[in-house]
């Protein structure tokens, strides 16, 4: 009796009481109790209801890790994927646990799983043709069936599937793959026949004992044909065919190794007979080349960077070749002494050229892009040339190569042009400085009209100045600008009330009932007064101007109509005169 009162409601024998207890449980606080009901409750319906209420990811993951059957695993995995999508992790977990379950039981559980996306990916993870056939025949989704068919490449499995499949779309897909598989099989048979023929041919060559001048070419042709076999197509061959091609490949490679031994033996006999004499002849030839290079470098009256670099590259190549030959065969003593002395003499000529060779790319780049006929371009170019000239530091008492002399002459010409530009800039800068002194005088005398005109003129003239000259002038303008701004502000403060008065007068004239000629005269008078006000401003195009202009246009409309009527009367009188 006491036990019945102590038993919690979620463990009660009555299903209705357990169901109500599940409803009353809190998802967060009672997550472990809900998890037990989802796995242990006698009622399937109540287990499913409890699972739908379980949202705790860690508890769900723990239940999945300890699932005893694939059916339980699928129920729990579907819920966890619903709470927090993680298909990739679930697939990895399933692959770890499925080794403990029966394959058929796992397959049936996956087919019954409510999470179709999870089911489809888990089913397609398998590479087992038997499982793929089951999917292709019993999956609920036609797309999943067709996907399973696309994964089956085994001819026997396709043939078996064609007998048991009932879906028209599946049958069509299977028959198409069977047709392609038969064609592929035919190609595989042709490859196997060709492989067998090539293997036999190279085997005969590996057993040949007489000398054949075409022997190496014949072997090479067989190897090329073997390499041209479609290895990718053989990946889809049957197991017995793969074993056959593997045996043929081993036989071919074994015969090829024997052929290579024969080729090596023949070649070695020829090479050893010629090698020593060739090396001695090459050593003599290298020594002669070095002597010629030494004389060539000595006799260059106007050497160029290209000639120097050519000689240096040739020396490096000769030294490399000489060292390699010395390792194989020691040169004769006389030849060795001549080579060493010529090498030392040649290297002594290189000391003045190292920096020129190093800087040559920068010099070529600099002189290939002559500066535009403009002050800043000339200044930047000359600065770059002076930096390179300091790095070069060519000795004054040493003859210069032709291209270096040309570069120096070009630099002098550019410097001369730049000096002319500097003189022009100095002259223009002096002229603008005089105008700035005059501008400062106008500002002090409160002459805004003259100050504005001169300021605009100076702004136009300033565009032609460059570099430090421009910076100096701009600095002076910055010092004068506060005085000019103060003068403009004062004038604007003084003229604004007058402009407002002219706007009011023009707007009043719109409704004034007077003769058109009188109205036109008053409009012109008000416009003239406006022009007198703005003649001393730098910019008269402001809001008051828009207001005044609109009122002027409106007031002038009756005048335009009057003049149009007069023109019409004159035209009629002209017609009458012409008629008379």
C-alpha positions as CSV (number, residue, x, y, z in Angstrom):
1,X,0.0,0.0,0.0
2,X,2.8,2.4,1.0
3,X,4.7,1.5,-2.3
4,X,1.7,2.7,-4.4
5,X,1.8,6.1,-2.7
6,X,5.6,6.4,-3.1
7,X,5.7,5.4,-6.7
8,X,6.0,8.6,-8.9
9,X,3.2,9.2,-11.3
10,X,5.4,8.9,-14.4
11,X,6.0,5.2,-13.3
12,X,2.3,4.5,-12.5
13,X,0.6,1.4,-14.0
14,X,-2.2,3.5,-15.4
15,X,-1.4,4.9,-18.9
16,X,-3.6,7.9,-18.5
17,X,-1.8,8.9,-15.2
18,X,1.6,8.5,-16.8
19,X,0.5,10.6,-19.8
20,X,-0.7,13.4,-17.6
21,X,2.5,13.2,-15.6
22,X,4.5,13.6,-18.8
23,X,2.4,16.7,-19.6
24,X,3.2,18.1,-16.2
25,X,6.9,17.5,-16.4
26,X,9.2,20.5,-17.1
27,X,11.4,20.2,-20.2
28,X,14.5,21.6,-18.6
29,X,14.2,20.5,-14.9
30,X,12.8,17.0,-15.6
31,X,14.8,16.3,-18.8
32,X,16.3,13.0,-17.3
33,X,12.8,11.7,-16.3
34,X,11.5,12.5,-19.8
35,X,14.5,10.7,-21.3
36,X,13.7,7.6,-19.2
37,X,10.0,7.7,-20.3
38,X,11.2,8.1,-24.0
39,X,13.2,4.8,-23.7
40,X,11.7,2.7,-21.0
41,X,7.9,3.4,-20.9
42,X,5.8,0.3,-21.8
43,X,3.6,2.3,-24.2
44,X,5.1,3.0,-27.6
45,X,2.8,6.0,-28.0
46,X,3.9,7.4,-24.7
47,X,7.6,6.8,-25.5
48,X,7.1,8.8,-28.7
49,X,5.3,11.6,-26.9
50,X,8.1,11.7,-24.3
51,X,10.8,11.8,-27.1
52,X,8.9,14.7,-28.8
53,X,9.1,16.6,-25.5
54,X,12.8,15.9,-24.9
55,X,15.0,18.9,-26.1
56,X,18.2,18.3,-24.0
57,X,21.0,17.8,-26.6
58,X,23.5,16.2,-24.2
59,X,20.9,13.7,-22.9
60,X,19.8,12.8,-26.5
61,X,23.5,12.3,-27.5
62,X,24.1,10.1,-24.5
63,X,21.0,8.0,-25.3
64,X,22.2,7.7,-28.9
65,X,25.6,6.5,-27.8
66,X,24.1,3.8,-25.7
67,X,21.3,2.7,-28.1
68,X,21.0,-1.1,-28.1
69,X,19.0,-1.5,-31.3
70,X,19.1,0.3,-34.6
71,X,15.4,1.1,-34.2
72,X,16.1,3.0,-30.9
73,X,19.0,4.7,-32.5
74,X,16.9,6.0,-35.4
75,X,14.2,7.3,-33.1
76,X,16.7,9.2,-31.0
77,X,18.8,10.4,-33.9
78,X,15.7,11.8,-35.7
79,X,14.8,13.7,-32.6
80,X,18.4,15.1,-32.0
81,X,18.6,16.1,-35.7
82,X,15.3,17.9,-35.3
83,X,16.5,19.7,-32.1
84,X,19.9,20.5,-33.5
85,X,20.7,19.5,-37.2
86,X,24.0,17.6,-37.3
87,X,23.6,14.9,-40.0
88,X,27.4,14.5,-40.5
89,X,28.0,13.7,-36.8
90,X,25.1,11.3,-36.7
91,X,26.3,9.5,-39.8
92,X,29.7,9.1,-38.1
93,X,28.1,7.8,-34.9
94,X,25.9,5.3,-36.8
95,X,28.9,3.9,-38.7
96,X,30.7,3.3,-35.4
97,X,27.7,1.5,-33.8
98,X,26.3,-0.5,-36.8
99,X,29.1,-3.1,-36.4
100,X,27.3,-4.3,-33.3
101,X,23.9,-4.7,-35.1
102,X,22.5,-7.0,-37.7
103,X,22.7,-5.6,-41.3
104,X,19.1,-6.5,-42.1
105,X,17.8,-5.1,-38.8
106,X,19.8,-1.8,-39.4
107,X,18.5,-1.5,-42.9
108,X,14.8,-2.0,-41.8
109,X,15.2,0.5,-39.0
110,X,16.6,3.1,-41.4
111,X,13.8,2.5,-43.9
112,X,11.3,3.1,-41.0
113,X,13.0,6.2,-39.8
114,X,10.8,9.4,-39.9
115,X,13.7,11.7,-40.7
116,X,13.9,11.1,-44.5
117,X,16.9,13.4,-45.0
118,X,18.9,11.5,-42.4
119,X,17.7,8.1,-43.7
120,X,18.7,9.0,-47.3
121,X,22.2,9.9,-46.4
122,X,22.7,6.9,-44.1
123,X,21.4,4.5,-46.7
124,X,23.7,6.0,-49.4
125,X,26.7,5.7,-47.1
126,X,26.8,2.0,-47.8
127,X,28.8,0.5,-50.6
128,X,27.2,-2.9,-50.2
129,X,25.5,-3.9,-53.5
130,X,23.0,-6.0,-51.6
131,X,21.9,-3.1,-49.5
132,X,21.7,-0.8,-52.5
133,X,19.4,-3.3,-54.2
134,X,17.1,-3.2,-51.2
135,X,17.1,0.6,-51.3
136,X,16.3,0.5,-55.0
137,X,13.4,-1.8,-54.5
138,X,11.9,-0.8,-51.2
139,X,12.7,2.9,-50.5
140,X,9.7,5.1,-50.2
141,X,11.3,7.9,-52.2
142,X,11.7,7.4,-55.9
143,X,14.6,9.8,-55.9
144,X,16.4,7.6,-53.3
145,X,15.7,4.5,-55.4
146,X,17.2,6.1,-58.5
147,X,20.1,7.4,-56.4
148,X,20.8,3.8,-55.2
149,X,20.6,2.6,-58.9
150,X,23.2,5.2,-59.8
151,X,25.6,3.8,-57.1
152,X,25.4,0.2,-58.4
153,X,28.0,-0.5,-61.0
154,X,28.4,-4.2,-60.6
155,X,27.0,-6.0,-63.7
156,X,25.6,-9.0,-61.7
157,X,23.9,-6.7,-59.2
158,X,22.3,-4.7,-62.0
159,X,21.1,-7.9,-63.6
160,X,19.6,-9.1,-60.3
161,X,18.0,-5.7,-59.8
162,X,16.3,-5.8,-63.2
163,X,14.5,-9.0,-62.2
164,X,13.2,-7.8,-58.8
165,X,12.5,-4.1,-59.5
166,X,8.8,-3.2,-59.9
167,X,9.1,0.6,-60.4
168,X,9.0,1.7,-64.1
169,X,11.5,4.5,-63.5
170,X,13.9,2.1,-61.6
171,X,13.6,-0.5,-64.4
172,X,14.4,2.1,-67.1
173,X,17.4,3.3,-65.1
174,X,18.7,-0.2,-64.6
175,X,18.2,-1.2,-68.2
176,X,20.1,1.9,-69.3
177,X,23.0,1.1,-66.9
178,X,23.0,-2.5,-68.2
179,X,23.3,-1.3,-71.8
180,X,26.2,0.9,-70.8
181,X,27.7,-1.9,-68.7
182,X,27.6,-4.3,-71.7
183,X,29.3,-1.7,-73.9
184,X,31.9,-1.0,-71.2
185,X,32.5,-4.8,-70.8
186,X,33.1,-5.0,-74.5
187,X,35.7,-2.3,-74.3
188,X,37.3,-3.9,-71.3
189,X,37.6,-7.2,-73.2
190,X,39.4,-5.3,-76.1
191,X,41.8,-3.8,-73.6
192,X,42.6,-7.2,-72.0
193,X,43.2,-8.7,-75.5
194,X,45.5,-5.8,-76.4
195,X,47.3,-6.1,-73.0
196,X,47.9,-9.8,-73.6
197,X,49.3,-9.1,-77.1
198,X,51.7,-6.4,-75.8
199,X,52.8,-8.6,-72.9
200,X,53.7,-11.4,-75.3
201,X,55.5,-9.0,-77.7
202,X,57.8,-7.5,-75.0
203,X,58.4,-11.0,-73.6
204,X,59.9,-12.0,-77.0
205,X,62.1,-8.9,-77.0
206,X,63.3,-9.6,-73.4
207,X,64.6,-13.1,-74.7
208,X,66.4,-11.7,-77.8
209,X,70.1,-12.4,-77.8
210,X,71.4,-10.7,-81.0
211,X,72.3,-7.0,-81.4
212,X,69.5,-5.0,-83.0
213,X,70.0,-1.3,-83.8
214,X,66.2,-0.8,-83.5
215,X,65.9,-2.6,-80.2
216,X,65.4,0.4,-78.0
217,X,62.8,2.0,-80.3
218,X,60.8,-1.3,-80.4
219,X,60.7,-1.4,-76.6
220,X,59.7,2.3,-76.4
221,X,56.8,1.8,-78.8
222,X,55.5,-1.2,-76.8
223,X,55.7,0.9,-73.5
224,X,53.9,3.8,-75.1
225,X,51.1,1.5,-76.3
226,X,50.9,-0.1,-72.8
227,X,50.6,3.4,-71.2
228,X,47.8,4.2,-73.6
229,X,45.6,1.5,-72.2
230,X,42.5,2.9,-70.5
231,X,43.3,2.2,-66.8
232,X,40.3,4.2,-65.6
233,X,37.9,1.9,-67.6
234,X,39.5,-1.2,-66.0
235,X,38.4,0.1,-62.5
236,X,34.9,-1.1,-63.4
237,X,36.1,-4.5,-64.6
238,X,35.1,-7.8,-62.8
239,X,37.3,-9.1,-60.1
240,X,38.6,-11.9,-62.3
241,X,39.4,-9.4,-65.1
242,X,41.2,-7.2,-62.6
243,X,43.3,-10.1,-61.5
244,X,44.1,-10.9,-65.1
245,X,45.2,-7.4,-65.9
246,X,47.3,-7.4,-62.7
247,X,49.1,-10.6,-63.8
248,X,49.6,-9.2,-67.3
249,X,51.0,-5.9,-65.9
250,X,53.5,-7.8,-63.7
251,X,54.6,-9.9,-66.6
252,X,55.0,-6.8,-68.8
253,X,57.0,-5.0,-66.2
254,X,59.2,-8.0,-65.6
255,X,59.9,-8.3,-69.3
256,X,60.5,-4.6,-69.5
257,X,63.1,-4.8,-66.7
258,X,64.9,-7.5,-68.7
259,X,64.8,-5.3,-71.9
260,X,66.2,-2.4,-69.9
261,X,69.1,-4.5,-68.8
262,X,69.8,-5.5,-72.3
263,X,69.6,-1.8,-73.5
264,X,71.9,-0.7,-70.6
265,X,74.4,-3.4,-71.3
266,X,74.6,-2.5,-75.0
267,X,74.9,1.2,-74.2
268,X,77.4,0.8,-71.5
269,X,79.8,-1.0,-73.8
270,X,79.6,1.9,-76.3
271,X,79.8,4.7,-73.7
272,X,82.8,3.3,-71.9
273,X,84.8,3.1,-75.1
274,X,84.3,6.8,-75.9
275,X,83.9,8.4,-72.5
276,X,87.5,9.0,-71.6
277,X,88.6,10.5,-74.9
278,X,85.5,12.7,-75.0
279,X,86.3,14.1,-71.6
280,X,89.9,14.9,-72.5
281,X,88.8,16.6,-75.7
282,X,86.2,18.6,-73.8
283,X,88.8,19.7,-71.2
284,X,91.0,21.0,-74.0
285,X,88.1,22.8,-75.6
286,X,87.1,24.4,-72.3
287,X,90.6,25.6,-71.7
288,X,90.7,27.2,-75.2
289,X,87.3,28.9,-74.6
290,X,88.6,30.4,-71.4
291,X,91.7,31.8,-73.1
292,X,89.6,33.3,-75.8
293,X,87.3,34.9,-73.2
294,X,90.2,36.4,-71.5
295,X,91.6,38.0,-74.7
296,X,88.0,39.1,-75.7
297,X,87.5,40.9,-72.3
298,X,90.9,42.5,-72.5
299,X,90.5,43.9,-76.0
300,X,87.0,45.5,-75.5
301,X,87.8,49.2,-76.0
302,X,84.1,50.2,-75.3
303,X,82.7,47.2,-73.4
304,X,79.0,47.0,-72.7
305,X,77.1,45.5,-69.8
306,X,75.7,42.9,-72.2
307,X,79.2,41.8,-73.2
308,X,80.4,41.7,-69.6
309,X,77.4,39.6,-68.5
310,X,77.9,37.3,-71.5
311,X,81.5,36.8,-70.5
312,X,80.6,36.2,-66.8
313,X,77.9,33.7,-67.7
314,X,80.3,31.9,-70.0
315,X,82.9,31.8,-67.2
316,X,80.4,30.3,-64.8
317,X,79.4,27.6,-67.3
318,X,83.0,26.8,-68.1
319,X,83.9,26.5,-64.4
320,X,80.9,24.3,-63.7
321,X,81.7,22.0,-66.7
322,X,85.4,21.9,-65.8
323,X,84.7,20.8,-62.2
324,X,82.4,18.1,-63.3
325,X,85.0,16.8,-65.7
326,X,87.7,16.9,-63.2
327,X,85.7,14.7,-60.9
328,X,85.6,12.1,-63.7
329,X,89.0,12.4,-65.3
330,X,91.9,14.5,-64.1
331,X,93.1,17.0,-66.8
332,X,96.7,17.0,-68.0
333,X,99.0,19.1,-65.9
334,X,99.8,21.5,-68.8
335,X,96.1,22.1,-69.5
336,X,95.3,22.5,-65.9
337,X,97.9,25.2,-65.3
338,X,96.8,27.2,-68.4
339,X,93.1,27.0,-67.2
340,X,93.9,28.3,-63.7
341,X,96.0,31.3,-64.9
342,X,93.4,32.3,-67.5
343,X,90.6,32.1,-64.9
344,X,92.4,34.4,-62.5
345,X,93.2,37.0,-65.2
346,X,89.5,37.1,-66.3
347,X,88.1,37.4,-62.8
348,X,90.3,40.5,-62.2
349,X,88.4,42.4,-64.9
350,X,85.1,42.0,-63.2
351,X,85.5,44.2,-60.2
352,X,84.2,47.4,-61.9
353,X,81.2,45.7,-63.4
354,X,79.4,44.1,-60.5
355,X,77.4,47.1,-59.3
356,X,76.5,48.0,-62.9
357,X,75.1,44.5,-63.6
358,X,73.2,44.6,-60.3
359,X,71.7,48.0,-61.1
360,X,71.2,47.5,-64.9
361,X,67.5,46.4,-64.6
362,X,66.6,49.5,-62.6
363,X,68.6,51.7,-65.0
364,X,67.0,50.2,-68.1
365,X,63.6,50.6,-66.5
366,X,64.3,54.3,-65.6
367,X,65.6,55.2,-69.1
368,X,62.9,53.2,-71.0
369,X,60.3,55.5,-69.4
370,X,61.4,59.0,-70.1
371,X,59.5,61.6,-68.0
372,X,56.6,63.6,-69.5
373,X,57.3,67.2,-70.3
374,X,56.0,68.3,-67.0
375,X,57.7,69.6,-63.8
376,X,56.8,66.9,-61.3
377,X,57.6,64.1,-63.7
378,X,61.1,65.6,-64.3
379,X,61.7,66.1,-60.6
380,X,60.8,62.6,-59.7
381,X,62.8,61.1,-62.6
382,X,65.9,63.1,-61.7
383,X,65.7,62.1,-58.0
384,X,65.6,58.4,-59.0
385,X,68.6,58.9,-61.3
386,X,70.6,60.6,-58.6
387,X,70.0,57.7,-56.2
388,X,71.1,55.1,-58.8
389,X,74.1,57.2,-59.7
390,X,75.3,57.3,-56.1
391,X,74.8,53.5,-55.8
392,X,76.7,52.9,-59.1
393,X,79.8,55.0,-58.1
394,X,81.6,54.3,-61.3
395,X,85.3,55.3,-61.1
396,X,86.1,58.6,-62.9
397,X,89.4,57.3,-64.4
398,X,87.7,54.1,-65.7
399,X,86.2,53.9,-69.2
400,X,82.5,53.7,-69.2
401,X,80.4,51.2,-71.3
402,X,78.6,52.7,-74.2
403,X,75.1,52.4,-72.7
404,X,76.2,54.0,-69.4
405,X,77.6,57.0,-71.4
406,X,74.3,57.3,-73.3
407,X,72.3,57.2,-70.0
408,X,74.5,59.9,-68.5
409,X,74.0,62.1,-71.6
410,X,70.2,61.5,-71.5
411,X,70.2,62.4,-67.8
412,X,72.1,65.6,-68.5
413,X,69.6,66.6,-71.2
414,X,66.6,65.9,-68.8
415,X,68.4,68.0,-66.1
416,X,68.8,70.8,-68.5
417,X,65.1,70.8,-69.4
418,X,64.2,70.7,-65.8
419,X,66.5,73.7,-65.1
420,X,64.5,75.6,-67.7
421,X,61.3,74.5,-65.9
422,X,62.7,75.7,-62.6
423,X,63.5,79.1,-64.1
424,X,60.0,79.4,-65.5
425,X,58.5,78.4,-62.1
426,X,60.6,81.0,-60.3
427,X,59.4,83.7,-62.7
428,X,55.8,82.7,-62.4
429,X,56.1,82.4,-58.6
430,X,57.5,85.9,-58.4
431,X,54.6,87.2,-60.5
432,X,52.0,85.6,-58.3
433,X,53.8,86.8,-55.2
434,X,53.4,90.4,-56.5
435,X,49.7,89.7,-57.1
436,X,49.3,88.3,-53.5
437,X,50.8,91.5,-52.1
438,X,48.3,93.5,-54.1
439,X,45.5,91.2,-52.9
440,X,46.5,91.8,-49.3
441,X,46.4,95.6,-50.0
442,X,42.9,95.3,-51.4
443,X,41.8,93.4,-48.3
444,X,43.2,96.1,-46.0
445,X,41.5,98.8,-48.0
446,X,38.2,97.0,-47.9
447,X,37.9,96.8,-51.7
448,X,36.0,93.6,-52.1
449,X,35.3,94.0,-55.8
450,X,39.0,94.2,-56.7
451,X,39.9,91.6,-54.1
452,X,37.5,89.0,-55.5
453,X,38.6,89.6,-59.1
454,X,42.2,89.3,-58.1
455,X,41.6,86.2,-55.9
456,X,40.0,84.4,-58.9
457,X,42.8,85.4,-61.2
458,X,45.4,84.2,-58.7
459,X,43.5,80.9,-58.4
460,X,43.7,80.4,-62.2
461,X,47.4,81.3,-62.3
462,X,48.2,79.0,-59.3
463,X,47.2,75.9,-61.4
464,X,50.4,76.3,-63.5
465,X,52.8,76.2,-60.5
466,X,54.4,73.0,-59.3
467,X,56.3,71.4,-56.4
468,X,57.8,73.6,-53.7
469,X,56.8,76.7,-55.6
470,X,53.1,75.8,-55.4
471,X,53.4,74.8,-51.7
472,X,55.0,78.2,-50.8
473,X,52.3,80.1,-52.7
474,X,49.5,78.1,-51.1
475,X,51.0,78.9,-47.7
476,X,50.8,82.6,-48.4
477,X,47.2,82.3,-49.7
478,X,46.3,80.5,-46.5
479,X,47.6,83.5,-44.5
480,X,45.6,86.0,-46.6
481,X,42.4,84.0,-46.8
482,X,41.1,84.9,-43.3
483,X,41.2,88.6,-44.2
484,X,39.4,88.0,-47.5
485,X,36.7,85.8,-45.8
486,X,36.1,88.4,-43.2
487,X,35.7,91.1,-45.9
488,X,33.2,88.8,-47.8
489,X,31.2,88.1,-44.6
490,X,31.0,91.8,-43.9
491,X,29.7,92.6,-47.4
492,X,27.2,89.7,-47.3
493,X,25.8,91.0,-44.0
494,X,25.5,94.5,-45.5
495,X,23.8,93.5,-48.8
496,X,21.4,90.8,-47.6
497,X,18.7,93.3,-46.4
498,X,18.9,95.2,-49.7
499,X,18.5,91.9,-51.6
500,X,15.4,91.0,-49.6
501,X,14.0,94.5,-50.3
502,X,14.6,94.0,-54.1
503,X,12.9,90.6,-53.9
504,X,9.9,92.1,-52.1
505,X,9.7,94.9,-54.7
506,X,9.8,92.5,-57.6
507,X,7.2,90.2,-56.1
508,X,4.9,93.2,-55.5
509,X,5.4,94.3,-59.1
510,X,3.8,91.0,-60.2
511,X,0.3,92.1,-59.2
512,X,0.8,95.8,-60.0
513,X,-1.8,96.8,-62.7
514,X,0.3,99.2,-64.8
515,X,1.1,99.6,-68.5
516,X,3.3,96.8,-69.9
517,X,6.0,99.2,-71.0
518,X,6.1,100.8,-67.6
519,X,6.2,97.4,-65.9
520,X,9.1,96.3,-68.2
521,X,11.0,99.5,-67.3
522,X,10.6,98.9,-63.5
523,X,11.7,95.2,-63.9
524,X,14.9,96.4,-65.7
525,X,15.5,99.0,-63.0
526,X,15.2,96.4,-60.2
527,X,17.4,94.0,-62.1
528,X,20.1,96.7,-62.5
529,X,20.0,97.4,-58.8
530,X,20.5,93.7,-58.1
531,X,23.5,93.6,-60.5
532,X,25.0,96.5,-58.6
533,X,24.7,94.6,-55.3
534,X,26.3,91.4,-56.6
535,X,29.0,93.0,-58.7
536,X,31.3,92.8,-55.7
537,X,30.6,89.3,-54.6
538,X,32.5,86.1,-55.5
539,X,29.4,84.1,-55.9
540,X,25.9,85.6,-56.4
541,X,24.1,82.4,-57.2
542,X,22.3,81.9,-53.9
543,X,18.8,81.4,-52.5
544,X,17.9,85.1,-52.7
545,X,19.0,85.1,-56.4
546,X,16.6,82.2,-57.2
547,X,13.7,84.0,-55.5
548,X,14.5,87.3,-57.3
549,X,14.9,85.6,-60.7
550,X,11.6,83.7,-60.3
551,X,9.8,86.9,-59.4
552,X,11.4,88.8,-62.3
553,X,10.3,86.1,-64.8
554,X,6.7,86.2,-63.5
555,X,6.5,90.0,-63.5
556,X,7.8,90.2,-67.0
557,X,5.2,87.8,-68.5
558,X,2.6,90.6,-69.3
559,X,5.4,92.5,-71.0
560,X,6.2,89.5,-73.2
561,X,2.5,89.2,-74.1
562,X,2.3,92.9,-75.0
563,X,5.4,92.7,-77.2
564,X,4.0,89.6,-78.9
565,X,0.8,91.4,-79.7
566,X,2.7,94.4,-81.1
567,X,4.7,92.0,-83.3
568,X,1.5,90.5,-84.6
569,X,0.1,94.0,-85.5
570,X,3.3,94.8,-87.3
571,X,3.1,91.6,-89.3
572,X,-0.5,92.3,-90.4
573,X,0.5,95.9,-91.4
574,X,3.4,94.4,-93.4
575,X,1.1,92.1,-95.3
576,X,-1.2,95.0,-96.1
577,X,1.7,97.1,-97.4
578,X,2.9,94.2,-99.6
579,X,-0.7,93.8,-101.0
580,X,-0.9,97.5,-101.8
